[in-house]
Amino acid sequence: MFEITQKVQSFSDELKELRRYFHRHPEIGFAEFNTQKKIIAYLKDLGLHPNPIAGTGVVATIEGTKPGRTVLLRSDMDALPVFEETGLAYASESPGIMHACGHDGHMAMLLVASRIIFSLREQFSGTVKILFQPNEEDAGAWKVIEDGVMLDPKVDAVFGMHLWSQCATGSVDIVDGPQMAASYYFNLTVNGRGGHAGFAHKSIDPIYVSTLIIQAIQGIQTRQVDALDPAAIMITKIQAGTSSTIIPEKVEIEGSIRFLYPEGEKLLERFETVIDQICKAYDATYELSFQQGNALLSNDPVIAKYARQAAAETVGAEKVSAIHRTMAGEDFSSYLAHAPGAFAFVGIHDTKKSTVYPHHHPMFDIDEGALLFGTELFVRTAFKLLDKSLAIAT
């Protein structure tokens, strides 16, 4: 449908204006109050009936001419606690808060995509559900799902995307299967028995025990996991002691476990087994807790195939790939537990425009030319997934 390309290009200026508005006015997760008002006002101006969800989120539906499938399109909303250093004319006006991950662009793309889909509602059957989700950076999708976004009407397929600094502008990457890692954060306390550094034999040194644990757990991912199954066990915080002459009572350790393959949760069991055995060997005790960050984001191969077809119509088949996987996490995975779906990486990397910094960096910026591609991909993928001649397992 060449009409879609023309429509998207006609809103080029509006896309930039929306993105820059959100960039100037960033808000942290579950505090996107002004962002929510802006989105609701925009959707109401189109003639839609948006509703708040999960506190600061927004959901709206676009009905086609006849009953059919329901497809959910999702954008995140939240910014990060980062001091912006870009020097852009539309830089953050909230010191210490910045859209350093592209969510400002995601919102702009989905708003304009909503405008175009609504204008073409006579051309499809079914329902497109538009979701602006708060607090992606801290896995807020659970709250949106708890509030019923996947129901009434029941969602048959989901699609989302991320503007991605590792891919060149004009390219789109959508893989089959695992794409973004599952993540678990752990808190470990190793308990010993404090004492004088000169009489170590009368104490149980939790620092020494902790060093053995830290060394041993590295062997899990290098010796006990298939080298073709990506996994990462990282220690990111260690806290212990008050003096050079005192053996402390305990060591507190924090970090994360990530994996990019099915059934990787077994890593958690092996992790605790190693800790338990080392502590027993040196008469120490421990306390261990896990908090899940994101589940494994694994694309449904059928949905991914249709999304790649939509991407080929958007940027050309030669610019579409299925190779990019990452150990970063994304709570879009939560929706995939309720309906088949796919997630796309839309390239924003352009050396001439200096859009080369990684996500979460204070110099992060996007190539705004990519907004056109992402918007068109939202629209075309929605139409693909609504097409009843294409089989989708629901």
C-alpha positions as CSV (number, residue, x, y, z in Angstrom):
1,M,0.0,0.0,0.0
2,F,1.9,3.0,-1.3
3,E,-0.7,5.2,0.3
4,I,0.8,4.4,3.7
5,T,4.2,5.6,2.7
6,Q,2.8,8.8,1.4
7,K,0.7,9.4,4.5
8,V,3.7,8.8,6.8
9,Q,5.9,11.2,4.9
10,S,3.3,13.9,5.1
11,F,3.6,13.8,8.9
12,S,7.4,14.2,8.9
13,D,7.3,17.5,10.6
14,E,4.7,16.4,13.1
15,L,6.8,13.4,14.1
16,K,9.8,15.6,14.9
17,E,7.7,18.1,16.8
18,L,6.2,15.4,18.9
19,R,9.5,13.7,19.6
20,R,11.1,17.0,20.5
21,Y,8.2,17.9,22.9
22,F,8.6,14.6,24.7
23,H,12.4,15.0,24.8
24,R,12.1,18.5,26.4
25,H,9.7,17.2,29.0
26,P,10.9,13.8,30.2
27,E,9.3,12.0,33.2
28,I,10.4,9.0,35.2
29,G,8.5,5.8,35.3
30,F,5.0,5.9,36.9
31,A,5.4,9.7,37.0
32,E,4.6,10.4,33.4
33,F,1.7,12.7,34.2
34,N,2.3,15.5,31.7
35,T,3.2,12.8,29.1
36,Q,-0.1,11.1,29.7
37,K,-2.0,14.3,29.3
38,K,-0.2,15.1,26.0
39,I,-1.0,11.6,24.6
40,I,-4.6,11.7,25.7
41,A,-5.2,15.1,24.2
42,Y,-3.6,14.0,20.9
43,L,-5.7,10.9,20.6
44,K,-8.9,12.7,21.5
45,D,-8.2,15.3,18.8
46,L,-8.2,12.3,16.3
47,G,-11.7,11.3,17.5
48,L,-10.5,8.4,19.7
49,H,-11.6,7.7,23.2
50,P,-8.3,7.0,25.2
51,N,-8.4,5.8,28.8
52,P,-5.7,5.9,31.5
53,I,-4.2,2.6,32.4
54,A,-1.7,1.5,35.1
55,G,-1.8,5.0,36.6
56,T,0.1,7.0,34.0
57,G,-0.3,4.9,30.9
58,V,-2.8,5.3,28.0
59,V,-4.8,2.8,26.0
60,A,-7.2,3.4,23.0
61,T,-8.9,1.2,20.4
62,I,-9.4,1.8,16.7
63,E,-12.2,-0.3,15.2
64,G,-12.3,-1.5,11.6
65,T,-15.4,-1.9,9.5
66,K,-16.1,-5.5,10.6
67,P,-15.2,-7.8,13.5
68,G,-11.8,-9.5,13.3
69,R,-8.6,-9.9,15.2
70,T,-7.3,-7.6,17.8
71,V,-3.7,-6.4,17.4
72,L,-1.9,-4.5,20.2
73,L,0.7,-1.9,19.3
74,R,2.9,-0.8,22.2
75,S,5.1,2.1,23.0
76,D,6.9,2.9,26.2
77,M,6.8,6.3,27.8
78,D,9.4,6.8,30.6
79,A,12.7,8.6,30.7
80,L,15.9,7.9,32.7
81,P,17.6,9.6,35.7
82,V,20.4,10.9,33.5
83,F,21.9,14.4,33.1
84,E,21.7,15.2,29.5
85,E,24.9,16.5,27.8
86,T,23.8,16.6,24.1
87,G,23.5,20.4,23.9
88,L,20.4,20.0,21.7
89,A,18.1,23.0,21.3
90,Y,15.3,20.8,22.6
91,A,17.3,19.2,25.4
92,S,15.7,18.1,28.6
93,E,14.2,21.0,30.7
94,S,14.2,18.7,33.8
95,P,17.8,18.5,35.2
96,G,18.8,14.9,35.9
97,I,16.1,13.4,33.8
98,M,16.6,12.5,30.1
99,H,15.1,10.5,27.3
100,A,18.3,8.6,26.8
101,C,16.7,5.4,25.4
102,G,14.5,6.6,22.5
103,H,11.1,6.3,24.2
104,D,10.4,9.9,23.1
105,G,10.7,8.7,19.5
106,H,8.6,5.6,20.2
107,M,5.7,7.7,21.5
108,A,5.9,10.1,18.5
109,M,5.9,7.1,16.1
110,L,2.9,5.4,17.7
111,L,0.9,8.6,17.9
112,V,1.3,9.3,14.2
113,A,0.7,5.6,13.4
114,S,-2.5,5.9,15.3
115,R,-3.5,8.9,13.2
116,I,-2.9,7.0,10.0
117,I,-4.5,3.8,11.1
118,F,-7.6,5.7,12.2
119,S,-7.7,7.5,8.8
120,L,-7.7,4.0,7.1
121,R,-10.2,2.3,9.4
122,E,-12.5,1.7,6.4
123,Q,-9.9,-0.6,4.9
124,F,-9.6,-3.2,7.6
125,S,-11.6,-5.6,9.8
126,G,-10.8,-6.1,13.4
127,T,-9.4,-3.8,16.2
128,V,-6.1,-2.1,16.7
129,K,-5.4,-1.5,20.4
130,I,-2.9,1.3,21.0
131,L,-0.9,1.2,24.2
132,F,1.5,3.7,25.8
133,Q,3.1,1.9,28.7
134,P,4.7,3.6,31.7
135,N,7.8,2.6,33.5
136,E,9.5,0.2,31.0
137,E,12.9,0.8,32.5
138,D,11.7,-0.9,35.7
139,A,9.5,-3.5,34.1
140,G,6.2,-1.8,34.4
141,A,4.3,-4.0,31.9
142,W,3.0,-6.2,34.7
143,K,0.8,-3.4,35.9
144,V,-0.7,-2.7,32.5
145,I,-1.5,-6.4,32.1
146,E,-2.9,-6.6,35.6
147,D,-5.2,-3.7,34.6
148,G,-6.6,-5.8,31.7
149,V,-4.9,-4.5,28.6
150,M,-4.8,-7.9,27.0
151,L,-8.6,-8.4,27.4
152,D,-11.8,-6.8,26.3
153,P,-11.2,-7.2,23.5
154,K,-8.8,-10.1,23.9
155,V,-5.5,-9.4,22.1
156,D,-4.6,-11.9,19.4
157,A,-1.2,-10.6,18.5
158,V,1.2,-7.9,19.8
159,F,3.9,-5.9,18.2
160,G,6.5,-3.4,19.5
161,M,9.8,-1.9,18.5
162,H,12.9,-0.1,19.8
163,L,14.9,2.6,18.1
164,W,18.3,0.9,18.2
165,S,21.7,2.5,18.2
166,Q,23.5,-0.7,17.1
167,C,21.7,-0.7,13.7
168,A,22.1,1.8,10.9
169,T,19.4,4.2,10.0
170,G,17.1,2.7,7.4
171,S,17.6,-0.8,8.6
172,V,15.2,-3.1,10.6
173,D,16.1,-6.3,12.5
174,I,13.6,-8.8,13.7
175,V,14.7,-12.3,14.8
176,D,12.9,-15.5,15.3
177,G,13.0,-16.8,18.9
178,P,15.1,-15.3,21.7
179,Q,16.0,-11.7,21.1
180,M,16.4,-9.9,24.5
181,A,17.7,-11.5,27.7
182,A,15.8,-12.6,30.8
183,S,17.3,-10.9,33.8
184,Y,17.3,-11.6,37.5
185,Y,18.8,-9.4,40.2
186,F,20.3,-11.0,43.3
187,N,21.1,-9.9,46.8
188,L,23.5,-12.2,48.7
189,T,24.7,-11.8,52.3
190,V,27.6,-14.0,53.4
191,N,27.6,-14.3,57.2
192,G,30.8,-15.1,59.1
193,R,32.1,-14.4,62.6
194,G,33.9,-11.1,63.1
195,G,37.1,-10.7,65.0
196,H,40.6,-9.3,65.1
197,A,42.6,-9.4,61.9
198,G,45.6,-10.8,63.8
199,F,43.5,-13.8,65.0
200,A,41.9,-14.9,61.8
201,H,41.7,-18.5,62.9
202,K,39.2,-17.5,65.7
203,S,36.9,-15.9,63.1
204,I,35.0,-16.9,60.0
205,D,36.1,-14.5,57.4
206,P,33.1,-13.7,55.1
207,I,35.4,-11.7,52.8
208,Y,37.5,-14.7,52.0
209,V,34.5,-16.9,51.6
210,S,33.0,-14.3,49.2
211,T,36.1,-14.2,47.1
212,L,35.8,-18.0,46.6
213,I,32.1,-17.6,45.7
214,I,32.9,-14.8,43.2
215,Q,35.5,-16.9,41.5
216,A,33.4,-20.1,41.5
217,I,30.3,-18.7,40.0
218,Q,32.2,-17.5,36.9
219,G,32.7,-21.2,36.2
220,I,29.0,-21.7,35.9
221,Q,28.7,-19.8,32.6
222,T,32.0,-21.0,31.2
223,R,32.0,-24.6,32.3
224,Q,28.4,-25.6,32.9
225,V,26.4,-23.8,30.2
226,D,26.6,-24.6,26.5
227,A,28.8,-22.0,24.8
228,L,26.1,-21.4,22.3
229,D,23.6,-20.4,25.0
230,P,24.4,-16.8,26.0
231,A,24.6,-16.3,29.8
232,A,26.1,-13.6,32.0
233,I,26.6,-13.7,35.8
234,M,27.8,-10.3,37.0
235,I,28.8,-9.0,40.4
236,T,28.1,-5.2,40.5
237,K,28.2,-4.3,44.2
238,I,30.3,-5.5,47.2
239,Q,30.0,-4.0,50.6
240,A,31.9,-5.1,53.8
241,G,34.1,-4.0,56.6
242,T,34.8,-0.9,58.7
243,S,38.5,-1.1,59.5
244,S,41.8,-2.6,58.4
245,T,42.1,-4.5,61.7
246,I,38.6,-6.0,62.0
247,I,37.3,-9.0,60.2
248,P,33.6,-8.1,59.5
249,E,30.6,-10.1,60.4
250,K,29.2,-10.1,56.9
251,V,29.6,-9.2,53.2
252,E,26.8,-8.0,51.1
253,I,26.9,-8.7,47.4
254,E,24.6,-7.6,44.6
255,G,24.5,-8.4,40.9
256,S,22.5,-9.9,38.0
257,I,22.1,-13.1,36.1
258,R,21.0,-12.9,32.5
259,F,20.4,-15.5,29.8
260,L,19.2,-15.6,26.2
261,Y,17.9,-19.1,25.8
262,P,14.8,-21.1,27.1
263,E,14.9,-22.7,30.5
264,G,17.8,-20.5,31.6
265,E,16.2,-20.3,35.1
266,K,18.2,-23.4,35.9
267,L,21.2,-21.0,36.3
268,L,19.6,-19.7,39.5
269,E,19.5,-23.2,41.0
270,R,23.2,-23.8,40.1
271,F,24.1,-20.4,41.4
272,E,22.7,-21.1,44.9
273,T,24.2,-24.6,44.9
274,V,27.7,-23.2,44.5
275,I,27.2,-20.6,47.2
276,D,25.7,-23.2,49.6
277,Q,28.6,-25.6,49.2
278,I,31.3,-23.0,49.6
279,C,29.7,-21.6,52.7
280,K,29.4,-25.0,54.2
281,A,33.0,-25.8,53.5
282,Y,34.1,-22.7,55.5
283,D,31.4,-22.7,58.3
284,A,29.7,-19.6,56.9
285,T,26.0,-19.1,56.3
286,Y,24.2,-17.0,53.7
287,E,21.0,-15.3,52.7
288,L,20.1,-15.1,49.0
289,S,17.1,-13.5,47.3
290,F,16.2,-13.0,43.6
291,Q,14.1,-10.4,41.9
292,Q,13.1,-10.9,38.3
293,G,13.7,-7.9,36.0
294,N,12.5,-9.1,32.7
295,A,11.4,-12.5,31.3
296,L,13.1,-13.8,28.1
297,L,11.8,-11.9,25.1
298,S,11.3,-14.5,22.5
299,N,9.6,-13.6,19.2
300,D,7.0,-15.9,17.7
301,P,8.4,-17.0,14.4
302,V,5.1,-16.6,12.5
303,I,4.5,-13.0,13.8
304,A,8.2,-12.2,13.2
305,K,7.9,-13.4,9.6
306,Y,4.9,-11.1,8.9
307,A,6.7,-8.2,10.6
308,R,9.8,-8.7,8.4
309,Q,7.5,-8.7,5.4
310,A,6.1,-5.3,6.6
311,A,9.7,-4.1,7.2
312,A,10.7,-5.1,3.7
313,E,7.7,-3.0,2.3
314,T,8.9,-0.1,4.5
315,V,12.7,0.0,4.0
316,G,13.4,-2.6,1.3
317,A,14.2,-6.3,1.7
318,E,17.9,-5.7,1.5
319,K,17.7,-3.5,4.7
320,V,15.9,-6.2,6.7
321,S,17.9,-8.7,8.8
322,A,17.4,-11.2,11.6
323,I,20.7,-11.2,13.5
324,H,20.6,-8.8,16.4
325,R,20.2,-10.3,19.9
326,T,21.2,-8.6,23.1
327,M,21.8,-9.3,26.8
328,A,19.7,-6.2,27.6
329,G,16.2,-6.8,28.8
330,E,12.8,-5.5,27.7
331,D,9.4,-5.9,29.5
332,F,7.7,-6.3,26.2
333,S,8.4,-10.0,27.0
334,S,5.5,-9.8,29.5
335,Y,2.9,-9.4,26.7
336,L,4.3,-12.4,24.9
337,A,3.2,-14.6,27.8
338,H,-0.4,-13.7,26.9
339,A,-0.4,-13.5,23.0
340,P,2.1,-14.3,20.2
341,G,4.1,-11.3,19.0
342,A,7.3,-9.9,17.8
343,F,9.7,-7.0,18.6
344,A,11.7,-5.1,16.1
345,F,14.9,-3.1,16.2
346,V,14.7,0.1,14.0
347,G,18.2,1.5,13.3
348,I,19.1,5.1,14.3
349,H,22.9,4.9,13.9
350,D,24.4,7.6,11.7
351,T,28.0,8.8,12.1
352,K,27.4,12.0,10.1
353,K,24.6,13.0,12.5
354,S,26.5,11.8,15.6
355,T,23.8,9.5,16.6
356,V,26.4,6.9,17.7
357,Y,26.2,6.9,21.5
358,P,24.8,3.8,23.3
359,H,21.5,3.8,25.0
360,H,21.4,5.3,28.5
361,H,24.4,7.5,27.7
362,P,24.1,11.3,28.5
363,M,25.0,12.0,24.8
364,F,22.4,9.6,23.4
365,D,20.4,11.0,20.5
366,I,18.4,9.5,17.6
367,D,18.5,10.0,13.9
368,E,15.0,11.6,13.5
369,G,14.9,10.2,9.9
370,A,14.2,6.8,11.5
371,L,10.9,8.1,12.9
372,L,9.4,7.7,9.4
373,F,10.5,4.1,9.1
374,G,9.2,3.2,12.6
375,T,5.9,4.8,12.0
376,E,5.4,3.1,8.7
377,L,6.4,-0.2,10.3
378,F,3.8,0.1,13.0
379,V,1.1,0.7,10.4
380,R,2.1,-2.0,8.0
381,T,2.6,-4.6,10.7
382,A,-0.8,-3.9,12.1
383,F,-2.4,-4.4,8.7
384,K,-0.5,-7.6,8.2
385,L,-1.6,-9.1,11.5
386,L,-5.2,-8.1,10.9
387,D,-5.3,-9.9,7.6
388,K,-7.3,-13.1,8.3
389,S,-5.8,-14.8,5.3
390,L,-2.6,-15.0,7.2
391,A,-2.5,-17.8,9.9
392,I,-1.7,-16.8,13.5
393,A,-1.8,-19.2,16.4
394,T,-3.8,-17.6,19.1
